Amino acid sequence: IGGQLWMAENLKTTHYRNGASIPYVENNWGSNTAGAYTFFDNLQSNANIYGNLYNGYAVYDDRGICPESWHVPTEDEFVELISFLGDNAGGKLKEEGFEYWNSPNTGATNEVGFNGRGGGTRNTGHDWDLYLKEHGHYWANLENTEDFYQIVLIITNNSSDAIVGNQGINEGSSVRCLKD
């Protein structure tokens, strides 16, 4: 997509690049300060469809969450993607129809084969999973992991936009790797 090579689905790994396990954590995400992953509603079947949800600690771990020759995109790489896509950037990233998105799935064309799905998020305040089939949040890699709020790319069912926003480092979101 505009010179960038993206994975065609959300990450489902349970190991860092060096083979070390990423802990599976069902509850208490708000107090967790180590890398972790989960499944939306703690259901493996959701991971098969939408990928795993990872906290920021797993994303920023030096052992690397993406496979060799791939990396978690930076904020600048997300901005480059959105700029290249122009109008209806979010729609061009989302799968069409209502299998993976709730109605109205505004502007969805999947024109560039990104296959974006509404994988939802893990909220840390109450360990609630939110927005399945409504939001796709994708972690960005940042130099500064000391801040509580970190950068994510966001696409939603009710907009054709793709935006760069932020969320808490303890929250769970998808990862989409980019080729080095």
C-alpha positions in Angstrom: 0.0 0.0 0.0 1.8 3.1 -1.2 5.2 1.3 -0.9 4.4 -0.2 2.5 4.0 -4.0 2.8 1.4 -4.8 5.6 0.4 -8.2 7.0 -3.0 -9.1 5.7 -4.4 -10.0 9.1 -4.0 -9.1 12.8 -1.2 -10.7 14.8 -2.0 -13.9 16.7 1.4 -14.7 18.1 1.8 -16.0 21.7 5.6 -15.6 21.6 8.2 -12.9 21.2 10.6 -13.1 18.3 13.2 -14.8 20.5 10.8 -17.6 21.4 9.9 -16.4 24.9 6.2 -16.7 25.7 3.9 -13.7 26.0 1.8 -14.4 29.1 -2.0 -14.9 28.5 -3.9 -12.7 31.0 -7.7 -12.8 31.4 -8.2 -10.3 34.2 -6.6 -7.4 36.1 -5.2 -5.7 33.0 -5.2 -2.3 34.8 -2.7 -3.4 37.3 -0.5 -5.4 34.9 2.8 -3.8 34.0 4.3 -6.7 31.9 3.6 -7.8 28.4 0.4 -9.7 28.0 -2.2 -10.8 25.4 -5.8 -12.0 25.6 -8.7 -12.8 23.4 -11.8 -10.6 23.1 -14.3 -11.9 25.8 -11.5 -14.5 26.6 -12.8 -16.6 23.7 -10.2 -18.3 21.5 -12.7 -18.3 18.7 -12.5 -14.4 18.6 -8.7 -14.6 18.3 -9.1 -16.9 15.3 -11.2 -14.2 13.6 -9.8 -10.9 14.9 -6.4 -11.8 16.2 -5.1 -11.4 19.8 -5.4 -8.2 21.9 -2.0 -7.1 23.3 -1.2 -4.5 25.9 1.4 -1.9 25.2 4.0 -3.6 27.3 4.0 -6.6 24.9 4.2 -4.3 21.9 7.2 -2.3 23.3 9.1 -5.2 24.6 12.7 -5.3 23.3 12.2 -9.0 22.3 9.9 -7.9 19.5 6.3 -9.0 18.9 6.5 -9.1 15.1 8.3 -11.9 13.2 11.8 -11.4 11.9 11.9 -8.7 9.1 8.7 -7.2 10.3 8.0 -4.5 12.9 5.2 -2.7 14.8 4.6 0.5 12.7 5.4 3.9 14.0 3.0 6.8 14.2 4.7 8.3 11.2 4.1 5.1 9.2 0.4 5.2 10.1 0.3 8.8 9.0 2.0 7.9 5.7 -0.6 5.1 5.2 -3.5 7.5 5.8 -2.0 10.2 3.6 -1.5 7.8 0.8 -5.1 6.5 1.0 -6.6 10.0 1.2 -10.3 10.4 1.3 -12.2 7.3 2.8 -8.9 6.0 4.2 -10.7 4.0 6.9 -13.1 2.5 4.4 -10.3 1.4 2.1 -8.8 -0.5 5.0 -12.0 -2.2 6.3 -13.5 -5.5 5.0 -16.8 -5.0 3.4 -20.1 -6.3 4.7 -21.3 -7.1 8.2 -19.5 -10.4 9.0 -16.7 -8.5 10.8 -18.3 -5.1 11.3 -21.6 -3.9 12.7 -23.8 -1.8 10.5 -23.4 0.8 8.9 -19.7 -0.1 8.1 -19.4 3.3 6.5 -17.3 3.5 3.3 -15.9 -0.1 3.6 -14.3 -1.2 0.3 -11.2 -3.0 1.4 -9.8 -1.5 -1.7 -6.1 -2.1 -0.7 -6.5 -5.5 0.8 -5.7 -4.5 4.4 -8.6 -6.7 5.6 -9.3 -4.5 8.6 -11.7 -6.0 11.1 -13.5 -4.6 14.2 -11.5 -6.6 16.7 -12.4 -4.3 19.6 -10.4 -3.4 22.7 -9.7 -4.5 26.3 -10.5 -1.7 28.7 -8.3 -1.8 31.8 -10.7 0.0 34.2 -13.0 -2.9 34.6 -11.5 -5.6 32.4 -14.3 -5.0 29.9 -14.0 -5.8 26.3 -15.5 -3.1 24.1 -16.4 -2.4 20.5 -16.2 -5.8 18.9 -17.3 -5.3 15.3 -17.3 -1.5 15.9 -13.6 -0.5 16.3 -10.3 -1.7 15.0 -7.4 -0.3 17.1 -3.8 -1.0 16.0 -0.8 -0.2 18.2 2.0 2.1 17.0 5.6 1.7 18.2 6.9 4.7 20.1 10.3 5.6 21.5 8.8 6.9 24.7 7.0 4.2 26.6 7.0 6.1 29.9 3.8 7.9 29.0 0.5 6.2 30.1 -1.1 7.1 26.8 0.2 5.5 23.6 -0.6 6.0 19.9 -3.0 3.7 17.9 -4.5 3.8 14.5 -8.3 3.7 14.8 -10.9 2.6 12.2 -14.6 2.3 13.1 -17.9 0.9 11.8 -19.6 4.3 11.6 -16.9 6.3 9.8 -14.9 6.1 6.6 -12.0 7.9 8.3 -8.8 6.4 9.7 -7.4 8.4 12.6 -4.3 8.3 14.8 -5.4 8.5 18.4 -4.2 7.3 21.8 -5.1 4.9 24.5 -3.7 3.6 27.8 -0.6 1.4 27.7 -2.4 -1.2 29.8 -5.3 -1.5 27.3 -5.6 -4.3 24.8 -5.5 -3.7 21.1 -4.6 -5.4 17.8 -1.2 -5.4 16.2 -0.7 -5.2 12.4 3.0 -5.7 11.5 4.8 -3.9 8.7 7.6 -5.3 6.6 11.1 -3.8 7.3 
